[in-house]
């Protein structure tokens, strides 16, 4: 392969086909992870793509060129936004917003890139010409229990669910925990606790329609044993594959937050951090993936992808599919994350079959 890195740190490995004008058949994923994350999320799709292309090339050159894509900055854990690299490939950049975001050490996105010899001021040039790309496929661990529970090897993802995320700030009155009578308290954390429960109840009410809702972060200030909390900030993540339903759950949570605040005599400030639309993946690639599984007698199913993938960006400009493989007990983003080499190889068999159909 010839290998290059673009200005934001995406890596592209390319093998030429026999027709230099034919559009690229691409596959890949990301190799970054979250703090205390596992070894398989993302990496399986990068190594899988390399392995699949190597197998195909061993049988002789294809018509179309093939590329392995390794996305930079997939996870949102460092700067609070996800899919930096894939969004640059699609041209979905937010340069003014991104350039001022800081990580917990105070470094900005441009500074972090510069430390790696990369160039924030050139990221607009990372956009790929979609007309020259035929397809993109991402092999990925499921990060959920459906395949393992069903004894299935491949989950062909038809839609990727997307989150609406809120920041909810609760402003109460910090006060002495010993001298402030219960009746005169405006405890930000008590209101916040009720908002957390409201997120759970609203998500439970629509769970049969694929809605999930989580409060995954909270800060409590001043944050001392002997002070009634005055300020709380929490981040809410609600997702599903029906944008209107996700929106209505969010509206209900906002109303519940107002009621919880009024009951405690505190104020809430609600801001939408991000609002993404679910993405339907390529019907043609879904069909070809199914054919590849059937031909190799690989047990498969169709599924909704609940985790965020770079494919939800790429899928907006290039025909895209995601193939899930089982992972142990469905756990991910922890060191216990595990996929067996046998399961990975069956996933690579499916990916190989798919890429060969596309490129040959
Ligand atoms: Zn991932």
Boltz pocket constraint, residues with backbone or C-beta under 6 A from the ligand:
constraints:
  - pocket:
      binder: B
      contacts: [[A, 30], [A, 41], [A, 42], [A, 140], [A, 308], [A, 309]]
      max_distance: 6.0
